[in-house]
Amino acid sequence: MRISYAAAFVLACTALPAFAQSTPGADPNMSCADYLKAEAAAGPTPKTGDAASDKMAADIDKKMSDYCTKNPTAKAADAMQMVMSQ
C-alpha cells in the first residue's frame, strides 16, 4: 500500500508543475472555460525529453480538457483535483 501512496505523491509532484506551466499565473478561482481559453492560447505542453513524463503530462492535459469541456463552469482547481484522484 505504501507504494501506491508513494506513486500518487510522485504523480502529483510531477503533474502539478505541468499544470502550472501550461497556465502561467493561473487564478485559483479560474473556471474551466477560462482554463480552456488559456490552454488554447498557450499551445501544446512543452516536451521535457523524458518520454514517461511527457506522456503523463499529455494524459493529464487530455483529462483536464475533457473534464473542462463537459463542465465549463467548474473551477479549474477542482477539475485538477478530479483528474489527479482518478
C-alpha positions as CSV (number, residue, x, y, z in Angstrom):
1,M,0.0,0.0,0.0
2,R,2.9,2.4,0.7
3,I,4.0,2.0,-2.9
4,S,0.6,3.3,-4.1
5,Y,0.8,6.4,-1.9
6,A,4.4,7.0,-3.0
7,A,3.3,6.7,-6.6
8,A,0.4,9.1,-6.1
9,F,2.7,11.5,-4.4
10,V,5.3,11.4,-7.2
11,L,2.5,11.7,-9.8
12,A,1.1,14.8,-8.0
13,C,4.6,16.4,-7.7
14,T,5.3,15.9,-11.4
15,A,1.9,16.7,-12.7
16,L,1.2,19.9,-10.8
17,P,4.2,21.7,-12.4
18,A,2.9,20.7,-15.8
19,F,-0.5,22.3,-14.9
20,A,1.2,25.4,-13.6
21,Q,3.5,25.5,-16.6
22,S,0.5,25.3,-19.0
23,T,-1.4,28.1,-17.3
24,P,1.1,30.6,-16.0
25,G,-0.3,32.8,-13.3
26,A,-3.4,30.7,-13.1
27,D,-6.1,32.2,-10.8
28,P,-7.2,29.7,-8.1
29,N,-10.8,30.7,-9.0
30,M,-10.3,30.2,-12.7
31,S,-13.2,28.5,-14.4
32,C,-12.8,25.6,-16.7
33,A,-13.9,27.8,-19.6
34,D,-11.1,30.2,-18.8
35,Y,-8.7,27.2,-18.4
36,L,-9.6,26.0,-21.9
37,K,-9.0,29.5,-23.3
38,A,-5.6,29.7,-21.6
39,E,-4.7,26.2,-22.9
40,A,-5.6,27.2,-26.4
41,A,-3.6,30.4,-26.2
42,A,-0.6,28.7,-24.6
43,G,-0.3,25.9,-27.2
44,P,0.9,22.4,-26.6
45,T,2.7,21.4,-23.4
46,P,6.4,21.8,-23.8
47,K,8.3,18.5,-24.1
48,T,10.8,17.6,-21.4
49,G,12.7,14.9,-23.2
50,D,11.6,12.3,-20.7
51,A,9.1,10.1,-22.5
52,A,7.3,8.9,-19.3
53,S,6.9,12.5,-18.0
54,D,5.8,13.8,-21.4
55,K,3.2,11.0,-21.7
56,M,1.9,11.7,-18.2
57,A,1.6,15.5,-18.9
58,A,-0.2,14.8,-22.2
59,D,-2.6,12.4,-20.3
60,I,-3.3,15.0,-17.7
61,D,-3.8,17.7,-20.3
62,K,-6.3,15.4,-22.1
63,K,-8.2,14.6,-18.9
64,M,-8.4,18.2,-17.9
65,S,-9.6,19.3,-21.3
66,D,-12.2,16.5,-21.4
67,Y,-13.5,17.4,-17.9
68,C,-13.5,21.1,-18.5
69,T,-15.3,20.7,-21.9
70,K,-18.1,18.8,-20.1
71,N,-18.1,21.2,-17.0
72,P,-17.2,24.7,-18.3
73,T,-18.5,26.5,-15.1
74,A,-16.5,24.3,-12.7
75,K,-13.3,25.7,-11.1
76,A,-10.1,24.6,-12.9
77,A,-8.6,23.8,-9.5
78,D,-11.5,21.4,-8.7
79,A,-11.0,19.8,-12.2
80,M,-7.3,19.2,-11.4
81,Q,-8.3,17.5,-8.1
82,M,-10.7,15.3,-10.0
83,V,-8.1,14.4,-12.6
84,M,-5.4,13.7,-10.0
85,S,-7.8,11.5,-8.0
86,Q,-8.6,9.2,-10.9
